[in-house]
Amino acid sequence: MMKKNLKTQNIIQLLIALVIILIINYISSNAYFRLDLTSDKRYTLSEVTHEILDSLDDLVYIEIYLDGEMPIGFQRMQKSIHELMDEFRIVAGSDIQYQFKNPSQSSSESERNTMYQDLYERGLDPTNVKDRDEEGGLAEKILFPGAIITYKNREVPVNLLLNNPGLSAEINLNNSIQSLEYEFVDAIRKITSEQRKKIAFVEGQGELDEYKTGDITRSLNEYYDIDRVTIKDYINILDPYDAVIIAGPTEEYTEKSKFIVDQYIMNGGKVLWFIESIHVSMDSLSVTGSTFALMNEVNLSDQLFKYGVRVNPNIIQDIQCAIIPVNTAVGGSQPQFAPAPWLYFPLLNGLNNNPITKNLNMIKSEFPSVLDTVGNNVEVKKQVILTSSYSSKVLNIPLLVSLREVSEQPDPSTFVMPNNPIAVIMEGNFESVFKNRLIDKYIDGFQFEYKEKSQPTKMIVVSDADIIRNDIRQRADGIFITPLGYDRYTKQTYGNKEFVMNAVHYLVDESGILDMRSREFKLRLLDKTKIQNEKTRWQVINSVLPVLFIIAFAFLVTYLRKRKYTQ
């Protein structure tokens, strides 16, 4: 009887276990639940990413050209991309499809070169990497660390490798991995967006023309509709635009033009200001070897001061600077140009905890001035996002600028004014500069509701318009626009374009997608020197100790069993 009851009890327990397993299996197949136990939450997608992926209405196909034999760092990037794509698929389902491809897969050199050329023309940047082979030699390989995203017969390239020359390869790779979610989501948003916001470049006061802002206009046009607007006549001409860019005016603003910009801001408009307080003629400098730095008065000082910032009439010199070619030949002989550091062209540092400037390459400037935050409006928050280096100083104008200065060795003891502000973000409720002033003559009878205090809005002020200006060259086939930030003397591209793009995104985008650039993953790198010195020791520990442990465990189990059953 007892045996029968025990048998029945076992059957019941088995059935209960089977039912529990079936219930758990059903719940797990219909309910999704995961825990991200990493301290930096690297496997948790942002809310913005969820919103963008949830809104997909068609297939987004992603070709990732990072496969095959690669250095360890790029293998780590590949693994991170694979994990990110799997996270995307969990949210978007079948609307996200991806594939890894090896552009160097073909054994034919001509086929590989054809593939390389095709990827380059489609917008992916190649990089040459060197890695040690098994025999200790160096092997060089071309990689295209990027992706092509396709959606409804449209495609967009995504370059994933951040390359800041001032950082090590490991840190650049880690920064690139930190930015993966932002880069992919930003590209998906760009290619799937049907409603585009509008940006205006202001004209009429000697601002940089469409050629000198041609490269940034072309890049912004991938996201926004871009216009060029003259503001002298119509009081509400800026109303249709989500943001305006004032890039380097050289002529005085009329009071009516200032009023138009002021009321645009009071109604919640965003402005990216590039305002220079001094003027230096580079043409005179290149022809005569010297020129004077003079005041560039454009009648905006009182307006900016009212909003909370002052552009000082001075010039920053910085030991951390770009180079210029200087003729070192004796007079009358064949010119011989040699590169020389030019202290008036500082390479600026970006604040690393702000999404606009985080992980950016240094930004090239020309004759920047110091910005001061002023005023006591507690409703306006201010943050400096671009500064000179630790080794800089400030010169007041008028000032003679001469190419002879390149032959003089700078005295480090005089460069004792560090981290001078050059770009500032201001956010909040601004007061109108026309408060308590007669405005009827600006309205001209037009039905208009004047506001003396703004809605919550934001603006960015930069004290150097050359940051947004690209070089142009006259050629037989027309004007050639040089990429913004590209230095044709060093063949290096600085972070100017990324800075301006991020600044505009910050002003216009309300989804918070740019905040993903602030995510930071801790870099846990192995000490290569320690690995080399202690290689044998750890090989022995990892190969011998597990075997000894298993043997000891076997002896212990045998001993305990023998003792138990002997008794």
Phi, psi and omega in degrees: 000318179296322179295322180293317178297320180294321179294316178298319180297319179295320179296317180298316179298321179296316180297318178298317179297318179296319179297317179299317179297317179295320179296315179298318180296319179295315181297316182293331180279343182246346179237134182257126181214126179220155176238130175261104185267003178286145183293329181262008176052048184285346180254016179251119179283147180287164179296324179298317178300316178301317182296316182292317180290324179293334184273358181296135180242007179202174184291132169250115183254130186239118174259119184251117186265065180214082182209168181093197180284123183216159173300161185304319182300317180286332173295323177294320176296317179301316179298319180295320178295318179300315179295321180294318179297322177296322176295319178300317183292328178296323181278312188266349181066223184286355178287347174246120174233139181218160180208135175270136180229148178254107182293345180257019187293324184294141177279348180272126181296322180294320178294320178296315180297322177297317178297315179301315181296320180296315180294321179295317180292334178275357171112004179269136181266129177280159174218138177268127179239148177240137180215149180279133178276185184294336180268003178092358179276168180265129177244133182253141183213147177267127177239152174240079183287079182197186183214156172246121181256129182242136179207119178049054178065015173245151178219152180219135178277150177229110175270123191259348184265116172276131185233087176265113184299339180280356182243159179287164181297322180296317181290321177299318178295318180295318177297323178295319179294322177298329185268001186301312182300315180298313184298315181291314182294321178298318179293319178296318178298318182297318186279337183260349184291131179259330180256117184255137177280167188244134179238141179237134166270124181281137178234170174112349180234032178078024179291166177302136185277184185292340178278317181286345172243022186294320184289316180290328176297318180297320180289318179295329182293345175289339182247324191230163170274126187249131175233164171241126192232131172266128192252015188284338191251302191269127189288333182249026186292337182269355185304323183288354191257140179282335177202154175233152179241123176252104192249093169069055176295145178239356178242155184292137172285135172286162179297327179292319178298320177296321179296320179298314179294319182299313182287333172298318178291319181299332178269016174097007180289151180251142183229135171251107184265130167240096189242124178255130180270348180230159179232129176234123181277108178291331177296314178296322181295318182286330183276312186260347180088355179203157177198169179257139171271119185237168180293137174248088185270115182240012174063037176242359186299315182293325181292312179295322179299319179296324180285335175129017181214151178230131175264112187281147178279072179211178181230138177265131168254145186214133176293330173277095190216168175278173180248159174227153177281133181235136179285115182258004182283155176290144182307132180093347180262177180297130181300139175229114184261136178230143179288142179216142178294137182241105189297342181278355179247071183296148171261115192272150177260138177261147177294127189274357177253015177246136184297338180290319190248358183298130176063020177279150169296164176300153186248127183277133177231166179223115179054052178286161177243168180275134173262140171242137171273132186227173176088166182233030178284107184288350181270003179242122175265141183231142179215127176282131182239347176225134179220164168287178181278184179292332184255079181219166176212169186238133179244136179271156179254161002292149187215135174275122178253123184230142177293344179296341182294338181292338180275354180265133178284121181294141179270109183302334182291346179265349180266074189239025177240081189282158167053051178287130182294137180231340175218138184225137170264136174232130182226140175143210181252111184267152174265143180291139176289344181262012177299134181064026176237155177286130185238001184301323183290342178273333183277327178055044177076000181286138179290110189211136179262106181286139177238133180259357176218139188275160163291165176302124182207185182207157179211160177232130180244129180235135187268018179211113181285344180293343178296329180259356184268129173262154176286152175230149179227136177278125177234170182299328182266011177125198182272129178258125181265119179281140178305138181298130180091353183279130178255109185288348179275321180259354183061026181250145177252119179276179189271020184301312184296316180297323179297312182294317179300313180296323180297316179293316177303318182297320181287321191266318189284125180257359182279342181084016183296329181292337180297339179296338178290345180275352179295143182225125174257135180293134181271110182250086184261147176281147177280106185295325179294317179294322178299316182294318184286328185248021184302308184297318181302312183285332174296318179294315181300316185284337182261326185270315185301316178300322179294315179298322179296317180296317179298315180297319179296321179295316178298319181296316180296317179299317180297314181294320179294317180297318181294320182294310186279339174293319179293000000 
